[in-house]
């Protein structure tokens, strides 16, 4: 197909026409012919009895613009702040439950230290593992 590529170099725009398989191929040909140029648009050129029309814009290079009134970053920041606060509150609530359970458990067994408790739990699971292996 016939393509017309608009290019930009040093403040000036100009056009290159070529035969290409698709729009990406036309873009590659134009950049190979004009290294250092920036592709502005790629359009198909249709031959209608000698009249060429390039009104069908198919590819538009994305514009990189920055607007000082853009507030999309603040929304994400607010979501992160609220999420962080919820995680912090969940951590405090969970640790309060664990500490309360530990105090209750120690109240039942006053000789129990954290090290002894962990040793008993791990020893129990190790014993279950050994008995399970001997069961075969």
C-alpha positions in Angstrom: 0.0 0.0 0.0 1.0 3.6 -0.5 1.8 5.5 2.7 2.6 9.1 3.5 4.7 9.6 6.6 5.0 13.0 8.3 8.4 13.5 9.9 9.8 16.2 12.2 13.5 17.3 12.3 15.0 20.5 13.7 11.7 22.4 14.0 10.5 21.5 10.5 7.9 18.9 9.3 8.0 17.2 5.9 6.5 14.2 4.2 7.9 10.9 2.8 5.9 8.7 0.5 6.7 5.0 0.0 5.2 1.6 -0.7 5.0 -0.5 2.5 3.4 -3.6 3.8 1.8 -1.9 6.8 2.0 1.3 8.8 4.9 0.0 11.0 6.9 -0.9 7.9 6.3 2.6 6.5 7.5 4.1 9.7 10.7 1.9 9.6 11.4 2.9 6.0 10.9 6.6 6.8 13.2 6.4 9.8 15.8 4.5 7.8 15.8 7.2 5.1 15.9 10.0 7.7 17.9 9.0 10.8 17.3 11.2 13.8 13.8 12.2 12.6 10.7 11.8 14.7 7.6 10.3 13.1 4.6 12.5 13.6 2.0 10.5 11.7 1.5 7.7 9.2 -1.3 7.9 6.7 -2.6 5.7 3.9 -2.7 7.3 0.5 -5.5 6.2 -1.8 -5.5 6.9 -5.5 -8.9 8.1 -6.7 -8.5 8.9 -10.3 -5.5 11.1 -9.9 -6.7 12.6 -6.6 -4.7 11.5 -3.6 -6.3 11.7 -0.2 -4.5 11.4 3.1 -7.4 12.2 5.4 -7.5 8.9 7.1 -5.1 9.3 10.1 -4.1 5.8 11.2 -1.2 6.4 13.4 -0.6 9.3 15.6 2.6 9.6 17.7 1.7 10.0 21.3 2.2 13.4 22.7 4.1 13.7 25.9 2.6 16.6 27.8 2.6 17.6 31.4 -0.2 19.5 32.9 0.5 21.2 36.3 -3.2 20.8 37.2 -3.0 17.0 36.8 -4.1 15.5 40.1 -4.0 11.8 39.2 -0.8 11.3 41.3 -2.6 12.6 44.4 -5.3 10.0 44.1 -2.8 7.2 44.0 -0.9 8.7 46.9 -4.1 8.9 48.9 -4.9 5.2 48.2 -1.4 4.3 49.3 -1.7 6.4 52.5 -5.0 4.8 53.4 -3.8 1.3 52.6 -0.7 1.9 54.8 -2.8 3.2 57.6 -5.1 0.1 57.4 -2.1 -2.2 57.4 -0.7 -0.5 60.5 -4.0 -0.7 62.3 -4.3 -4.4 61.4 -0.8 -5.0 62.7 -1.6 -3.3 66.0 -4.9 -5.2 66.4 -3.2 -8.5 65.6 -0.4 -8.0 68.0 -2.8 -7.0 70.7 -4.7 -10.3 70.2 -1.5 -12.3 70.3 -0.2 -10.5 73.4 -3.6 -11.0 75.1 -3.6 -14.7 74.2 0.0 -15.1 75.5 -0.8 -13.5 78.8 -3.8 -15.8 79.2 -1.7 -18.8 78.3 1.1 -17.8 80.8 -1.6 -17.3 83.4 -2.5 -21.0 83.0 1.1 -22.2 83.0 3.3 -19.7 85.0 6.5 -21.6 84.3 6.1 -21.3 80.5 8.7 -19.1 78.8 8.5 -18.2 75.1 11.5 -20.4 74.3 10.0 -23.4 76.1 6.7 -22.9 74.3 8.3 -22.8 70.9 10.4 -25.8 71.8 7.3 -27.8 72.8 5.4 -26.8 69.6 8.3 -27.7 67.3 9.0 -30.9 69.3 5.4 -31.9 68.9 5.5 -31.4 65.1 8.8 -33.3 64.9 7.3 -36.2 66.9 4.3 -36.3 64.6 6.7 -36.3 61.6 8.7 -39.2 63.0 5.6 -41.2 63.9 4.2 -40.6 60.4 7.4 -41.8 58.8 7.4 -45.0 61.0 3.8 -45.7 60.2 4.7 -47.1 56.8 
